[in-house]
Amino acid sequence: MPRVNRTIVLSLLVISSSVFLLFQLYYYRKYVGKAGPHILSRTGHLTSSDVQWQTVKKFLALAQRFRLPMFLADTAALGLLSQDALRQRDRQVREPHCSFLCTDRPITSFAVYANLWKYDPGFLLAAEQKGFELLQLRGEDPRLASLDTLSGEEIPLHFLLRLNGHVIQVVFLYERSGNYLWHGALRLRAHADRSFAPFKMLDYGRHAGVYDRYRPQLVLTVLDGLDVQVPHNISRFLSEQRHARFLECRYRDAHNFLQLFPDDSSAAAVDFRRKAKSLLHVAARTLALLDIPFWLSSGTCLGWFRQCGIISYSRDVDVGIFIRDFRWDIVAAFRNAGLSLKHKFGKVEDSLELSFVSDDVKLDIFFFYEDGDIVWNGGTQAKSGKKFKYVFPRFSLCWAELLELKVRVPCETLDYVTANYGASWSVPVKSWDWKSSPSNVQENGAWPPAEWAGLIQVY
């Protein structure tokens, strides 16, 4: 058997190794390194995931360069960060892929803390130089609006940046006096390009929205090879986002109303409004500690809707709570907050009503019962045991601001107010009988005298 030349064998091994190494480098550059953490399709063409990742990468580089105080607010991408979603996705895809940022949606949403960023027009210029098409959406600054000043200067509300068919939405969050973050609704001007983006698919802009001032707390993480800030408590942020709809006070209508019916400026009225504001803030803090959602009801809701304030002759503060959110420790919580229980009418199963007092101002808490396509709350006449029922059409809850406090109101406020006060709700009525004046009141029987001791408690 002829001897094998050792030099030839070595040369062949070196050549083979070099060829294999070159192949690996070629594969990495063409299929992995160029497109990021996911791979190109078998045809070698850019997929929608490739386009989305590349667009997000370019945008994040710009945001970092211009120091935008920004975080990922995309609901689809954040939803993929849950462990259950990750496990399911990993079972479906067994190769390197874009796990979080590639949502198969034509939009990726980010939010910017507007108060922490000094607007720099160079950002938009740099974006255009990178190939982005731009659509700026601006609107009046509601923080400058009041009953005396009905229009404020315009501020950025949303930026839409489009590259290769993929859209980046930037929603601006502004601090408001009620200690919350606010973003505006997205409204297109008459000349705007309505084909610029799939507007119905946007996470933000269908209506104004609000978030707690001290949330979301952010953490810096790496998603699909990119540095991104995300909310620390993602599930809580997504829950806030789903229920973020905000209704602005109707300043123009309130201004017109107060021109016809000037507010009472007497010392007694001013003192009541001060006390009512304090009481509403205490109530909001107490119910927040109990995790009980409430909304402005009756005269307090009418005051917000009609005149962006408190009705001074109402002499109380009214809130509503769904009976499903009732907690047995609510009375103790309000007592601990410094309020005294004035009366307790009804029971959890029927017509429950609580009334507290603080500094001579009454807080009425009406519990609402859901019944098919209506909701209702009850009333009780202490001296006779007669029961009354106040019927409303079903409603959802939105956020609003009253007396520098973020509060809930019925989204369908006009229907709610009209049900309670009739079509003439815009005309002040100072003589009011809670048993007969409301448009939606119905007699509802009476409590058996044998049960009065437990159902009609006056302190």
Backbone hydrogen bonds, N-H to C=O, Kabsch-Sander energy under -0.5 kcal/mol:
donor,donor_aa,acceptor,acceptor_aa,energy
9,V,5,N,-1.9
10,L,6,R,-2.3
11,S,7,T,-2.3
12,L,8,I,-2.4
13,L,9,V,-2.2
14,V,10,L,-2.4
15,I,11,S,-2.5
16,S,12,L,-2.7
17,S,13,L,-2.6
18,S,14,V,-2.4
19,V,15,I,-2.4
20,F,16,S,-2.3
21,L,17,S,-2.5
22,L,18,S,-2.6
23,F,19,V,-2.2
24,Q,20,F,-2.1
25,L,21,L,-2.4
26,Y,22,L,-2.6
27,Y,23,F,-2.6
28,Y,24,Q,-2.5
29,R,25,L,-2.6
30,K,26,Y,-2.5
31,Y,27,Y,-2.8
32,V,27,Y,-0.7
32,V,28,Y,-1.4
33,G,28,Y,-3.7
34,K,28,Y,-0.6
34,K,29,R,-0.8
36,G,32,V,-1.3
39,I,96,P,-0.8
40,L,31,Y,-0.6
41,S,45,H,-1.2
44,G,41,S,-2.1
51,V,47,T,-2.3
52,Q,48,S,-2.4
53,W,49,S,-2.6
54,Q,50,D,-2.6
55,T,51,V,-2.4
56,V,52,Q,-2.5
57,K,53,W,-2.6
58,K,54,Q,-2.2
59,F,55,T,-2.3
60,L,56,V,-2.9
61,A,57,K,-1.9
62,L,58,K,-1.8
63,A,59,F,-2.7
64,Q,60,L,-2.4
65,R,61,A,-2.0
66,F,62,L,-2.2
67,R,64,Q,-0.9
68,L,63,A,-2.4
70,M,68,L,-1.8
71,F,111,A,-2.2
72,L,229,Q,-3.2
73,A,109,S,-1.8
74,D,109,S,-1.0
78,L,74,D,-2.7
79,G,75,T,-1.9
80,L,76,A,-1.2
81,L,78,L,-1.3
82,S,79,G,-1.2
86,L,82,S,-2.1
87,R,83,Q,-2.5
88,Q,84,D,-2.1
89,R,85,A,-2.3
90,D,86,L,-2.7
91,R,87,R,-1.5
92,Q,88,Q,-1.1
93,V,89,R,-1.9
99,S,97,H,-0.9
103,T,101,L,-1.2
108,T,167,V,-2.2
110,F,169,Q,-3.0
111,A,71,F,-2.5
112,V,171,V,-2.5
113,Y,69,P,-2.6
114,A,112,V,-1.3
114,A,173,L,-2.1
115,N,173,L,-0.7
116,L,113,Y,-1.5
117,W,114,A,-1.3
119,Y,117,W,-0.7
123,F,120,D,-2.0
124,L,120,D,-0.6
125,L,121,P,-1.7
126,A,122,G,-2.6
127,A,123,F,-2.0
128,E,124,L,-2.1
129,Q,125,L,-1.9
130,K,126,A,-1.3
131,G,128,E,-1.5
132,F,127,A,-2.4
133,E,162,R,-2.9
135,L,160,L,-2.0
137,L,158,H,-2.6
138,R,136,Q,-0.5
139,G,155,I,-2.0
141,D,153,E,-2.3
144,L,141,D,-1.5
145,A,142,P,-0.9
146,S,149,T,-3.1
150,L,148,D,-0.6
155,I,139,G,-2.9
157,L,137,L,-2.6
158,H,137,L,-2.1
159,F,170,V,-2.3
160,L,135,L,-2.2
161,L,168,I,-2.5
162,R,133,E,-2.7
163,L,166,H,-2.6
166,H,163,L,-2.2
167,V,106,P,-2.6
168,I,161,L,-3.2
169,Q,108,T,-2.6
169,Q,167,V,-0.6
170,V,159,F,-3.0
170,V,168,I,-0.5
171,V,110,F,-2.6
171,V,169,Q,-0.6
172,F,157,L,-2.2
173,L,112,V,-3.1
174,Y,172,F,-0.5
174,Y,182,W,-3.1
176,R,180,Y,-2.7
179,N,176,R,-1.7
180,Y,176,R,-0.7
181,L,211,Y,-3.2
182,W,174,Y,-2.8
183,H,209,G,-2.6
186,L,205,G,-3.1
187,R,185,A,-0.8
192,A,189,R,-1.4
194,R,192,A,-0.9
196,F,193,D,-1.3
199,F,197,A,-1.9
201,M,198,P,-2.3
202,L,199,F,-1.4
205,G,207,H,-0.7
209,G,183,H,-1.9
210,V,244,A,-1.6
211,Y,181,L,-2.3
213,R,179,N,-1.2
215,R,212,D,-1.2
219,V,230,V,-2.5
221,T,219,V,-0.5
221,T,228,V,-2.8
223,L,221,T,-0.5
223,L,226,L,-2.9
224,D,222,V,-0.5
226,L,223,L,-1.9
228,V,221,T,-2.9
228,V,226,L,-0.5
230,V,219,V,-2.5
232,H,217,Q,-4.5
234,I,232,H,-0.8
237,F,233,N,-2.1
238,L,234,I,-2.8
239,S,235,S,-1.9
240,E,236,R,-2.5
241,Q,237,F,-2.6
242,R,238,L,-1.8
243,H,239,S,-1.1
244,A,241,Q,-1.0
246,F,208,A,-2.4
247,L,399,W,-3.1
248,E,246,F,-0.5
251,Y,249,C,-1.9
254,A,250,R,-2.7
255,H,251,Y,-2.9
256,N,252,R,-2.2
257,F,253,D,-2.4
258,L,254,A,-2.6
259,Q,255,H,-1.2
260,L,256,N,-1.3
261,F,257,F,-3.1
270,V,266,S,-2.5
271,D,267,A,-2.3
272,F,268,A,-2.2
273,R,269,A,-2.4
274,R,270,V,-1.9
275,K,271,D,-2.3
276,A,272,F,-3.0
277,K,273,R,-2.1
278,S,274,R,-2.0
279,L,275,K,-2.6
280,L,276,A,-2.6
281,H,277,K,-2.1
282,V,278,S,-2.1
283,A,279,L,-2.6
284,A,280,L,-2.4
285,R,281,H,-2.2
286,T,282,V,-2.5
287,L,283,A,-2.6
288,A,284,A,-1.9
289,L,285,R,-1.9
290,L,286,T,-1.2
291,D,288,A,-1.0
292,I,287,L,-2.8
295,W,320,G,-1.8
296,L,408,R,-2.5
297,S,318,D,-1.9
300,T,297,S,-1.3
301,C,297,S,-1.3
302,L,298,S,-2.3
303,G,299,G,-2.4
304,W,300,T,-1.8
305,F,301,C,-2.5
306,R,302,L,-3.0
307,Q,303,G,-2.0
308,C,304,W,-1.2
309,G,303,G,-1.8
312,S,310,I,-0.8
314,S,311,I,-1.7
315,R,311,I,-0.5
317,V,362,K,-2.6
319,V,364,D,-2.4
320,G,295,W,-2.8
321,I,366,F,-2.3
323,I,368,F,-2.7
325,D,322,F,-2.2
326,F,323,I,-1.7
330,I,327,R,-1.5
333,A,329,D,-2.1
334,F,330,I,-2.0
335,R,331,V,-2.2
336,N,332,A,-2.5
337,A,333,A,-1.1
338,G,335,R,-1.7
339,L,334,F,-2.4
340,S,357,V,-2.2
342,K,340,S,-0.5
342,K,355,S,-3.3
343,H,355,S,-1.6
344,K,457,Q,-2.7
345,F,353,E,-2.6
346,G,455,L,-2.0
347,K,350,D,-2.4
350,D,347,K,-1.5
352,L,347,K,-0.5
353,E,345,F,-2.3
354,L,365,I,-2.1
355,S,343,H,-2.2
356,F,363,L,-2.5
357,V,340,S,-2.2
358,S,361,V,-2.4
361,V,358,S,-1.8
362,K,315,R,-0.8
363,L,356,F,-3.2
364,D,317,V,-2.9
364,D,362,K,-0.6
365,I,354,L,-3.3
365,I,363,L,-0.5
366,F,319,V,-2.6
366,F,364,D,-0.6
367,F,352,L,-1.5
368,F,321,I,-2.7
369,Y,376,W,-3.2
371,D,374,I,-2.8
374,I,371,D,-1.6
375,V,392,F,-2.5
376,W,369,Y,-2.0
377,N,390,Y,-1.6
378,G,367,F,-0.6
379,G,388,F,-2.1
381,Q,386,K,-2.5
382,A,380,T,-0.7
385,G,381,Q,-2.5
387,K,445,G,-3.0
388,F,379,G,-2.7
389,K,442,Q,-2.8
390,Y,377,N,-2.7
391,V,389,K,-0.6
391,V,440,N,-1.9
392,F,375,V,-3.2
394,R,373,D,-1.4
398,C,409,V,-2.9
399,W,245,R,-3.1
400,A,407,V,-3.0
402,L,405,L,-2.4
406,K,178,G,-0.6
407,V,400,A,-2.4
407,V,405,L,-0.6
409,V,398,C,-2.5
411,C,396,S,-2.8
413,T,411,C,-1.6
416,Y,412,E,-2.1
417,V,413,T,-3.0
418,T,414,L,-2.7
419,A,415,D,-2.2
420,N,416,Y,-1.5
421,Y,417,V,-3.1
422,G,418,T,-2.4
425,W,422,G,-1.2
427,V,424,S,-2.0
432,W,430,K,-0.8
434,W,432,W,-0.6
436,S,433,D,-1.5
437,S,433,D,-3.2
439,S,420,N,-1.6
441,V,438,P,-1.1
442,Q,389,K,-2.2
444,N,387,K,-2.9
444,N,445,G,-0.5
447,W,385,G,-2.7
451,E,448,P,-2.5
452,W,449,P,-1.1
454,G,451,E,-1.0
455,L,451,E,-1.8
456,I,452,W,-3.0
457,Q,344,K,-2.5
458,V,456,I,-0.6
459,Y,342,K,-3.4
